[in-house]
Amino acid sequence: METIIKPLLAYNRIWDFYQTLGILSDLDPSSEFTIYNLSKYTLPTNYQSPLFRANYFSFVFAKDAWGTCKADNHRFEIMPGTVYFNNPEHLKQFKIEEAKDLYLLSVSESFLKENVHSDIFEEFPFLLSEIVPPRLFDPQEFSEFEELYLQIEKAYLSQSLYRNKIIGHLVVALLIKIKENFWNDYNPPFGGNRASAIVRQFKVVIEQHYRDLTNGVNDRVHRLNEYADILSLHPNYLNTVIKAGTGKTVGNWIAEKTIIEAKAMLKNSAIPVKEISCRLGFAEVQHFSSYFKKHTKVTPVLYRQSA
């Protein structure tokens, strides 16, 4: 099995990734959704990316392109008719040998929860899965994906005040198409080792816990010890496995999920800020506001008022 080599970069923002590619154009550094036709940009011949770990989802549509992609220690071929999606946290690297028609869609969890569905992972569980190999489609099958991602690109390039919501609805259709073709008969060949299973279980548990918090079913925020108890593991071991497998500690995961769920509730509900803070485990709304501003640069009230 081929081993991915260093160096390792962490792309916490989609902008960071495109900065490495040299494809920034008018991309906002805070953008949580992009779709680009990489064929329109000049990349070096046989371009190979550095080894990286991304904090967002990526969808690759190779209508007429050749190359390879790696996820952890798994290597996949990309050729005309390939559709491939990969989830955050895995170690990734790709090589583009030729790109005559190659689209890349990148989206954060926060965007999905705010503009697609707050329970996105319940409806589309493959987004929490481990590595899923790409699939090769014939031209007729691929055209069904192409119709969707071209509509998404059109919405993305528009100036509509409802651009993100339009994109969200189109992404639902795309995810349903992926679910139909990838997930219904998915038998993971990369079940991995014990560590992979722990990471997979942890993702499911933390997602369910935050769903319970935001729905008011639970009013106590889990910390490292609680997650370790649920998974019947020592806290230090759990933290080590999660950090090694995802590049983030359990504490990092908790902080990110808290902000993601807060943003989703602020944008998609009329729940008072005080109640949101309570649901997410903050004893004082002032503490929640300070915490939210520290991570987003704006207060909860201003975030709710923003477009």
Secondary structure, DSSP 4 states (H G I P E B T S, - for coil): -PPPPSPEEEE-SHHHHHHHHT--TT--TT-SEEEEEGGGS---TTEEPPEEEESSEEEEEEEEEEEEEEETTEEEEE-TTEEEEE-TTSEEEEEEEEEEEEEEEEE-HHHHHHHT-TTHHHH-GGGGSS----EE--HHHHHHHHHHHHHHHHHHHS--TTHHHHHHHHHHHHHHHHIIIIITT---TT---HHHHHHHHHHHHHHHHHHHHHTTS--S---HHHHHHHTT--HHHHHHHHHHHHSS-HHHHHHHHHHHHHHHHHHH----HHHHHHHTT-SSHHHHHHHHHHHHSS-HHHHHH--
